[in-house]
Amino acid sequence: MHTENWSFRQDTLAYLRTHQLMMDAFNPGWGAAAVGVHSFDLRPLGNGEVAVRLAQDRQEATTWRTHLVRAHWLPYNNAGTTVCQIDDTADYFFTVDLSGCRVTVTPGPYRYIGTNYPTVRHIGGGMTLANRNAATNAAVALVPLPQQARARSISQASGITYNVEGFVVGFKTALGVWKFYIQDDNPAGGGRRVRQFYP
């Protein structure tokens, strides 16, 4: 029997289109987990909703037996910015659900021609809009000028109440290119949607 983790890893985009991910509030470990690579376990909640849990045994490898998802993890600071530099130590990325915060992705150091390691920032929703904009602009300014136009930011869609959250997922394609998506509600109706916002 295949696990949620196995299904997520087999075709991540298809999985995101049929399952709504959310951080598991009943798994207190994720809140204290530092920026870095951790193992996660996806647990079905019913009605297509899936809790993303920090695996209790962080030393447990991703194997055919467990199918744990090794992912870059970016916690948040409601009054500041947290930063995660993507690399090849994991093929996925998770951060805390967005409920007023902003995620900014900028091109990072090059591995080889055509692909790079992006840098991801979670900019706290407790900051004023002016400070969130300043943090975004400061992040973009760190990127070489020819690459600055490739930077992307995403927040909750306008018109969505704060109790409806967005969930950002990143993953590395077979060609080594990192892509980032958000799952959120469509303010025009029609339920949840999946949108690619980077690159």
Secondary structure, DSSP 8 states (H G I E B T S, - for coil): ---HHHHHHHSHHHHHHH-EEEE-TT-THHHH--SEEEEEEEEEEETTEEEEEE-S-TT----TTT--EEEEEE---TTSEEEEE--TT-SEEEE--BSS-EEEEE---EEETTEE--EEEEE-TTS-HHHHHHHHHHHHHTS-GGGGGG-EEEES-TT--TTS-BEEEEEE-TTS-EEEEEEEE-TTSSSEEEEEEE-
